[in-house]
Amino acid sequence: MTGKDRVLTVLRGGIPDRVPFSPNIGQWFSHRAYTGTLPTELQGCKDELDAMIRLKCDIFTRRL
């Protein structure tokens, strides 16, 4: 099941293969990037969206 499939399944009242994954990492990512303490797997990410893609999140949000 893809991330899109999971979200659509939930919206239709179904049960996905796992809970859709969508961390709220905005402030955490900004702080860790600023202090140079990002985990190895996220080093080199330019912003939180890049980190969410690398983490294979199912849902992406945009902070305005």
Backbone hydrogen bonds, N-H to C=O, Kabsch-Sander energy under -0.5 kcal/mol:
donor,donor_aa,acceptor,acceptor_aa,energy
6,R,2,T,-2.4
7,V,3,G,-2.2
8,L,4,K,-2.7
9,T,5,D,-2.4
10,V,6,R,-2.2
11,L,7,V,-2.5
12,R,8,L,-1.6
13,G,10,V,-1.7
14,G,9,T,-3.0
22,S,20,P,-0.6
25,I,23,P,-1.0
29,F,25,I,-3.5
30,S,26,G,-2.3
31,H,27,Q,-2.5
32,R,28,W,-2.6
33,A,29,F,-2.9
34,Y,30,S,-2.4
35,T,31,H,-2.4
36,G,32,R,-0.7
36,G,33,A,-0.5
37,T,32,R,-2.7
38,L,32,R,-0.5
42,L,39,P,-1.9
43,Q,39,P,-0.9
43,Q,40,T,-0.9
45,C,42,L,-2.0
51,A,47,D,-1.8
52,M,48,E,-2.5
53,I,49,L,-2.3
54,R,50,D,-2.1
55,L,51,A,-2.1
56,K,53,I,-1.1
57,C,52,M,-2.3
58,D,21,F,-2.8
59,I,21,F,-1.4
63,R,61,T,-0.5
